[in-house]
Structure formats: C-alpha cells, structure tokens
Amino acid sequence: MAKKVVLIVLGVLLLVIGALAAIGGGALMALFGSNDTLSSGVQQVSTPTRALVSPAGLIQGASGAQTAIGSVRLRITATPTGAGQTLFVGIGPASAVDSYLSGVSYDVATDVSVNPFHLTLARHGGTATPPPPGSQSFWVAQASGNHPTLTWTVTSGSYRVVVMNADAAAPVAFAGGLDLTIPHSFAIGIGLLIGGIVLILIAIALIVLGVRTKARPQSRPVPDPPAGALARPGRTGRPGRTRALGPEPRWPLRPEAKLWCGLPGQRHT
C-alpha cells in the first residue's frame, strides 16, 4: 500500500512540474521567437512636458539579465508625430540625467512592459528650460533625427532612457518601438518545453504503475491449540501421518509360521 501511494504522489508532483515547465517554455518561444527578441511593436507615446524619462532597469526583462545569460541589447526607435520635428533619444547615467533635468518639467515612467506594451507615467513639475540634449557629453548612447534608432548593450548600473525634442521644446509626441534581445531565450524555451514533456510522460507512467499496483494481503497468525486439548483419535502428534486402528503386528514372524499354498484337498505337513 505504501508503495502505491508513493508512486501516485510522485507522479502527480512530476506532472505539475512538467506542465509548468512546458507552458513556460512554450510562452518563452512565442514571445521571443527564433530571433530571441521581445518586441513592443509601434506604439503612440506623448507628453505635454519637455522630456520622457525611464529608468533602464525598469524595462521588462532588462534588469539583471545581462549577468545571467549574456549581453542583453535594447533597441529604441522613434518617429515624430509632427512634421518637421527632430527627436533625440539618449541613455545616460542616472545622476547626470537627474542633474540635467533639474527644475525641468518631464514625465518619468514608473512601469514599462514590452509585450504587451504598457507605460505608466508620473509627472515632475518645473519651469526651467534645459539646453539642447545633443550638446551634453554624459550620454553613453544617443541618436537623433527624423527617425532615430538607438541600440545599447545593457550594462550594470543605474541609467536613464530619455526622449526629447532635439531643441528641448515641449510637447514631445512620437511613434516609438522597443525591442529587447535576450540571447538564447528561444533555445531555453525549447529546452523547457522538451523537459516538461519528458516529465509529464514519466509522471503518467508512475501514476499508471501506482494505480495498477495491488496491495499484498496480510497473513493472519494461526493461534496455538489450547493446553490439554485431546488429539483426534487415530492420529499421531505429527500432522499428515495416520495411525492404523487395532493391534500392530509383531515383527519378525515366528519361524514356524509358514505360508501354504496348494491345491484343494491336499494336506499340509
């Protein structure tokens, strides 16, 4: 009975783990695809302030991933909504960006999700006019123009992503896209999917084996006969041996005892 319970419990546990692994692997493959890239698609973003700021580590999947599975690349594209406008996209150290935007009105992202795209903004008020962002030297990566595209390898540290008009004017409105490339994500998804399927098959085999396992019947102890009980007549103390009734013949026979076989009418001398 204990063996049956252990097999069924172990099978159910492996079934749950395998199902979760298979679902996670399939979702990872669907999100990142064979090019290992999570894409937000083109999204309309705007702010009535002079800048849109987001902590780089706040972007879904970017925080800590570079130390776990390799170099994570962040790609940002932006196209101004108004004709004749020029955009600036830059990434800089958090302290330098905060100093540059001190006293300036801007929106800062408190939550950024790539797929599905979601952006939560918080307003920082101010009346100062900053110098054009392109004139600053603290940017670790930057791009500007009518369709700027910025690619940055995510590194450890505190950084800010900033999108502004090239002349630092307000408002800022653009159609932007965010791509996050995480190496080996598709291969990891395949591994999780295959591993999950294998665990599910093992779990099914264990559950079937446990269900088909029959419990061994428990043997009942034979009670000892009560003291003083009479033995059955005609039987000795050893089971399976029968003792003949009546007097036993005495052996050997007497020498004078002879057997006679003859024809009828003949006398035995």
C-alpha positions as CSV (number, residue, x, y, z in Angstrom):
1,M,0.0,0.0,0.0
2,A,2.8,2.4,0.9
3,K,4.5,1.8,-2.5
4,K,1.3,2.5,-4.3
5,V,0.8,5.9,-2.5
6,V,4.4,6.9,-3.1
7,L,4.2,6.2,-6.8
8,I,1.0,8.2,-7.3
9,V,2.1,11.2,-5.2
10,L,5.5,11.3,-7.0
11,G,3.7,11.0,-10.4
12,V,1.3,13.9,-9.6
13,L,4.2,16.1,-8.4
14,L,6.2,15.5,-11.6
15,L,3.0,16.1,-13.6
16,V,2.6,19.5,-12.1
17,I,6.3,20.5,-12.6
18,G,6.3,19.2,-16.1
19,A,3.2,21.1,-17.1
20,L,4.5,24.3,-15.7
21,A,7.9,23.8,-17.5
22,A,6.2,23.0,-20.8
23,I,3.8,26.0,-20.5
24,G,6.7,28.3,-19.6
25,G,8.9,27.1,-22.5
26,G,6.1,27.5,-25.0
27,A,5.3,31.0,-23.8
28,L,9.0,31.9,-24.0
29,M,9.3,30.6,-27.5
30,A,6.1,32.5,-28.6
31,L,7.2,35.8,-27.0
32,F,10.8,36.0,-28.2
33,G,10.6,34.0,-31.4
34,S,13.6,32.4,-33.2
35,N,15.5,35.8,-33.2
36,D,15.5,36.0,-29.3
37,T,13.8,39.4,-29.4
38,L,10.8,40.7,-27.4
39,S,9.2,43.5,-29.4
40,S,6.6,46.0,-28.3
41,G,5.5,46.9,-31.9
42,V,4.9,50.6,-32.8
43,Q,3.2,52.5,-30.0
44,Q,2.0,56.1,-29.8
45,V,3.6,58.0,-26.9
46,S,3.2,61.6,-25.9
47,T,3.8,64.0,-23.0
48,P,3.0,67.7,-22.7
49,T,6.3,68.2,-20.9
50,R,9.8,68.7,-22.3
51,A,11.0,65.1,-21.9
52,L,10.0,61.5,-21.3
53,V,12.3,59.6,-19.0
54,S,12.5,55.9,-18.0
55,P,15.0,54.1,-15.7
56,A,16.7,51.5,-18.0
57,G,16.5,48.8,-15.3
58,L,12.7,49.3,-15.1
59,I,12.2,47.9,-18.6
60,Q,10.7,44.4,-18.5
61,G,13.5,41.8,-18.9
62,A,16.4,44.2,-18.9
63,S,17.2,44.2,-15.2
64,G,19.8,41.6,-14.2
65,A,19.5,39.6,-17.4
66,Q,22.9,40.6,-18.7
67,T,24.7,38.9,-15.8
68,A,22.7,35.7,-16.1
69,I,22.6,34.6,-19.8
70,G,24.8,37.1,-21.7
71,S,24.6,40.5,-23.3
72,V,21.1,42.0,-23.5
73,R,20.5,44.5,-26.2
74,L,18.0,47.3,-26.1
75,R,16.8,48.9,-29.3
76,I,14.6,52.0,-29.4
77,T,13.1,53.6,-32.5
78,A,11.1,56.8,-32.6
79,T,9.3,58.8,-35.3
80,P,8.0,62.3,-34.5
81,T,4.3,62.7,-34.9
82,G,4.5,66.4,-36.1
83,A,6.0,67.2,-39.5
84,G,9.4,68.8,-39.5
85,Q,10.3,67.8,-35.9
86,T,13.6,66.3,-34.9
87,L,13.8,63.8,-32.0
88,F,16.6,63.0,-29.6
89,V,16.9,59.6,-27.9
90,G,19.7,59.1,-25.3
91,I,20.8,56.9,-22.5
92,G,22.9,58.4,-19.7
93,P,23.9,57.8,-16.0
94,A,21.0,58.4,-13.7
95,S,22.8,61.1,-11.7
96,A,23.8,63.1,-14.8
97,V,20.3,62.9,-16.3
98,D,18.7,64.0,-13.0
99,S,21.1,66.9,-12.8
100,Y,20.4,67.9,-16.4
101,L,16.6,67.8,-15.9
102,S,16.7,69.6,-12.5
103,G,13.9,72.1,-12.4
104,V,12.5,70.9,-15.8
105,S,9.0,69.5,-16.3
106,Y,9.1,65.9,-17.5
107,D,7.3,62.6,-17.2
108,V,9.0,59.6,-15.7
109,A,7.9,56.1,-16.4
110,T,7.2,54.1,-13.2
111,D,6.3,50.9,-15.1
112,V,7.3,49.7,-18.6
113,S,6.1,46.5,-20.1
114,V,7.3,45.5,-23.6
115,N,4.8,42.8,-24.6
116,P,2.0,43.6,-24.1
117,F,3.1,47.3,-24.2
118,H,2.2,49.2,-21.1
119,L,3.6,52.5,-19.9
120,T,2.8,54.2,-16.6
121,L,3.9,57.8,-16.2
122,A,4.4,60.2,-13.2
123,R,4.7,64.0,-13.6
124,H,7.6,66.0,-12.4
125,G,6.8,69.7,-12.5
126,G,9.2,72.5,-13.4
127,T,9.7,75.7,-15.3
128,A,13.3,75.6,-16.3
129,T,14.4,75.3,-20.0
130,P,17.3,72.9,-20.4
131,P,20.0,73.2,-23.1
132,P,19.6,71.0,-26.2
133,P,20.2,67.4,-25.2
134,G,22.6,66.8,-28.0
135,S,25.0,69.4,-26.5
136,Q,25.6,67.2,-23.4
137,S,28.6,64.9,-23.1
138,F,27.4,62.4,-20.5
139,W,25.3,60.2,-22.8
140,V,26.6,56.6,-23.2
141,A,24.4,56.1,-26.3
142,Q,22.4,58.6,-28.4
143,A,20.6,59.1,-31.7
144,S,18.8,62.0,-33.2
145,G,16.9,62.9,-36.4
146,N,13.6,62.3,-38.1
147,H,13.7,58.6,-37.4
148,P,16.3,58.0,-34.7
149,T,17.3,54.4,-33.8
150,L,19.3,53.7,-30.7
151,T,20.9,50.3,-29.9
152,W,22.5,49.8,-26.5
153,T,24.0,46.8,-24.7
154,V,22.6,46.8,-21.3
155,T,25.2,47.1,-18.6
156,S,25.2,47.1,-14.8
157,G,24.5,50.4,-13.1
158,S,21.8,53.0,-12.9
159,Y,20.9,54.6,-16.3
160,R,18.0,56.6,-17.7
161,V,16.4,56.5,-21.1
162,V,15.5,60.0,-22.3
163,V,13.4,61.0,-25.3
164,M,13.1,64.7,-26.1
165,N,12.7,67.1,-29.0
166,A,16.2,68.0,-30.3
167,D,15.6,71.6,-29.3
168,A,14.3,70.6,-25.8
169,A,10.9,72.1,-26.6
170,A,7.6,70.8,-25.3
171,P,5.4,68.9,-26.1
172,V,7.0,65.6,-27.1
173,A,5.0,63.2,-29.3
174,F,6.2,60.2,-31.3
175,A,5.5,56.7,-32.5
176,G,8.0,54.5,-30.9
177,G,9.1,50.9,-30.7
178,L,11.0,49.0,-28.1
179,D,12.9,45.8,-28.8
180,L,14.7,43.7,-26.1
181,T,17.0,41.0,-27.3
182,I,17.9,38.3,-24.8
183,P,20.4,35.7,-26.1
184,H,19.4,32.0,-26.1
185,S,15.8,32.7,-24.9
186,F,14.3,30.7,-27.8
187,A,16.7,27.7,-27.0
188,I,15.8,27.9,-23.3
189,G,12.2,27.8,-24.3
190,I,12.7,24.7,-26.4
191,G,14.6,23.1,-23.5
192,L,11.9,23.8,-21.0
193,L,9.2,22.5,-23.4
194,I,11.0,19.2,-24.1
195,G,11.9,18.8,-20.4
196,G,8.3,19.4,-19.4
197,I,7.0,16.8,-21.9
198,V,9.5,14.2,-20.6
199,L,8.5,14.9,-17.0
200,I,4.8,14.6,-18.0
201,L,5.4,11.2,-19.6
202,I,7.4,9.9,-16.6
203,A,4.6,11.2,-14.3
204,I,1.9,9.4,-16.3
205,A,3.9,6.1,-16.2
206,L,4.3,6.4,-12.4
207,I,0.7,7.1,-11.8
208,V,-0.4,4.2,-14.0
209,L,2.1,1.9,-12.2
210,G,0.8,3.1,-8.9
211,V,-2.8,2.5,-9.8
212,R,-2.1,-1.0,-11.1
213,T,0.0,-2.0,-8.0
214,K,-2.0,-4.4,-5.9
215,A,-1.7,-4.4,-2.2
216,R,-0.4,-7.6,-0.6
217,P,-2.9,-9.4,1.7
218,Q,-1.8,-9.5,5.3
219,S,-1.2,-13.0,6.7
220,R,-3.2,-13.9,9.8
221,P,-1.3,-15.7,12.6
222,V,-2.5,-19.2,13.5
223,P,-3.4,-19.5,17.2
224,D,-1.8,-22.2,19.2
225,P,-4.1,-25.0,20.4
226,P,-5.3,-24.7,24.0
227,A,-3.3,-26.7,26.6
228,G,-4.8,-30.1,27.4
229,A,-6.7,-30.4,24.2
230,L,-7.3,-34.1,23.2
231,A,-5.8,-35.3,20.0
232,R,-8.1,-36.6,17.4
233,P,-8.4,-40.4,17.5
234,G,-6.4,-42.4,15.1
235,R,-3.8,-39.6,14.5
236,T,-0.3,-39.2,15.9
237,G,1.2,-35.9,17.1
238,R,2.7,-35.3,13.6
239,P,0.3,-33.8,11.1
240,G,-0.3,-35.8,7.9
241,R,0.5,-39.2,9.4
242,T,-2.3,-41.7,10.1
243,R,-2.0,-44.5,12.6
244,A,-3.9,-47.8,11.9
245,L,-6.5,-48.9,14.3
246,G,-6.1,-52.2,16.2
247,P,-3.0,-54.1,17.4
248,E,0.1,-53.7,15.4
249,P,1.6,-57.0,14.0
250,R,4.8,-58.1,15.7
251,W,7.8,-58.5,13.5
252,P,9.6,-60.7,12.6
253,L,7.2,-63.5,12.3
254,R,7.8,-66.7,14.2
255,P,10.0,-69.2,12.2
256,E,7.4,-71.9,12.4
257,A,4.8,-69.8,10.8
258,K,4.8,-70.7,7.1
259,L,2.5,-69.8,4.3
260,W,0.8,-72.7,2.5
261,C,-0.4,-72.5,-1.0
262,G,-1.7,-75.7,-2.5
263,L,-4.4,-77.4,-4.4
264,P,-7.7,-78.0,-2.8
265,G,-7.8,-81.4,-0.9
266,Q,-4.1,-81.5,-0.2
267,R,-2.9,-81.5,3.4
268,H,-0.1,-79.5,4.7
269,T,2.6,-81.5,6.5
